[in-house]
Amino acid sequence: MLTTRYTLSGIARWDFAATVDNVRDELRHHGFNPLCEIDMQQTMRDKLGVEIEPYLILGACNPGVAHHALDAEPEFGVFLPWNVVVYEQAGVVRVSAVDPERLAGLTGNEELAPITAEVGRWIRTIVDNVTD
């Protein structure tokens, strides 16, 4: 898995459609409810007349964890839902997710550390399970 300053990511094991299905399954398996999906390829086509490669944003929430995070830091909601993106770039399918621990660091609220550490473990597992 590759980590950047704010993401956990890797190259997918399957084609775009299969990767999206597997990411959805992994999210559900780890207690995340899918809240929204944004098809950026379709949005760019419809709104700008621009063609891009497949790019899907999956917004998911674990209600129990979100509740604890919001209790600790009401404004943490600006980081919710947790986003995972599946996109294709030059024929390579990639999966990338926000690193919850990096987000918590932005708040300076120490109460978030155990919450986002737990979510971080789940997100790492999800990304690891769908990427090489």
C-alpha positions in Angstrom: 0.0 0.0 0.0 1.2 3.5 -0.8 0.6 6.3 1.6 0.7 9.9 0.8 0.4 12.9 3.1 -3.4 12.3 3.3 -4.3 9.0 1.6 -3.9 5.2 1.7 -3.9 3.8 -1.8 -2.8 1.0 -4.2 -3.3 -0.6 -7.6 -6.4 -2.6 -7.8 -6.4 -6.4 -8.4 -9.4 -6.3 -10.9 -10.9 -4.2 -13.6 -12.8 -1.0 -12.7 -16.3 -2.5 -12.3 -15.1 -5.5 -10.3 -13.0 -3.2 -8.1 -16.0 -1.0 -7.4 -18.0 -4.1 -6.4 -15.3 -5.4 -4.1 -14.8 -2.0 -2.5 -18.5 -1.8 -1.7 -18.4 -5.3 -0.2 -15.4 -4.5 1.9 -16.9 -1.3 3.2 -20.1 -3.1 4.2 -18.0 -6.0 5.8 -16.3 -3.4 8.0 -19.5 -1.7 9.1 -19.6 1.2 6.7 -22.9 2.0 5.1 -22.7 3.4 1.6 -24.3 6.9 1.6 -23.5 8.2 -1.8 -21.6 7.5 -5.0 -20.5 10.2 -7.4 -19.6 9.2 -10.9 -17.1 11.9 -11.8 -16.7 10.6 -15.4 -20.5 11.1 -16.0 -20.5 14.4 -14.1 -17.6 15.8 -16.2 -19.3 14.6 -19.3 -22.7 16.1 -18.4 -21.6 19.4 -16.9 -18.4 20.3 -18.8 -18.5 18.1 -22.0 -15.2 16.7 -20.9 -14.2 13.0 -21.2 -12.2 11.6 -18.3 -11.4 8.0 -17.4 -13.7 6.2 -15.0 -13.6 7.8 -11.6 -16.0 7.0 -8.8 -16.2 8.5 -5.3 -17.8 6.2 -2.7 -18.9 8.0 0.5 -19.5 5.6 3.4 -20.2 6.0 7.1 -20.0 3.8 10.1 -22.7 5.4 12.3 -21.3 4.3 15.6 -17.9 5.7 14.9 -19.3 8.9 13.4 -21.3 9.4 16.6 -18.2 9.1 18.8 -16.2 11.4 16.5 -18.9 14.0 16.4 -19.2 13.8 20.2 -15.5 14.5 20.5 -15.4 17.2 17.8 -18.7 18.5 16.4 -17.0 20.1 13.4 -15.4 16.7 12.4 -18.5 16.3 10.2 -16.7 18.3 7.5 -14.6 15.1 7.0 -17.6 12.8 6.8 -18.5 10.6 5.1 -15.3 8.7 4.7 -14.4 8.8 1.0 -12.9 6.0 -1.1 -12.2 6.6 -4.7 -11.8 4.1 -7.5 -10.4 5.5 -10.7 -8.6 4.4 -13.8 -5.5 6.2 -15.0 -3.7 5.2 -18.2 -5.4 1.8 -18.0 -4.4 1.1 -14.4 -7.2 0.9 -11.8 -6.4 2.5 -8.5 -8.1 2.7 -5.1 -7.4 5.6 -2.7 -9.0 6.5 0.7 -8.5 9.3 3.0 -6.3 8.6 6.0 -8.5 9.2 9.0 -5.5 9.6 11.4 -4.2 12.5 9.2 -7.6 14.2 9.4 -7.7 13.9 13.1 -4.3 15.5 13.3 -5.7 18.6 11.7 -8.1 19.1 14.5 -5.6 19.1 17.4 -8.3 17.2 19.4 -6.6 14.2 21.2 -10.0 12.6 21.9 -10.2 11.7 18.2 -7.0 9.7 18.2 -8.4 6.3 19.3 -11.5 6.8 17.1 -9.5 7.6 13.9 -6.9 4.9 14.7 -9.6 2.3 14.7 -11.1 3.6 11.4 -7.6 3.8 10.0 -7.1 0.1 10.7 -10.4 -0.7 8.9 -9.6 1.6 5.9 -6.1 0.1 5.6 -7.6 -3.4 5.6 -10.1 -2.4 3.0 -7.5 -0.9 0.7 -5.1 -3.9 1.3 -7.9 -6.4 0.4 -8.6 -4.8 -2.9 -5.1 -3.8 -4.1 -1.8 -5.5 -4.7 
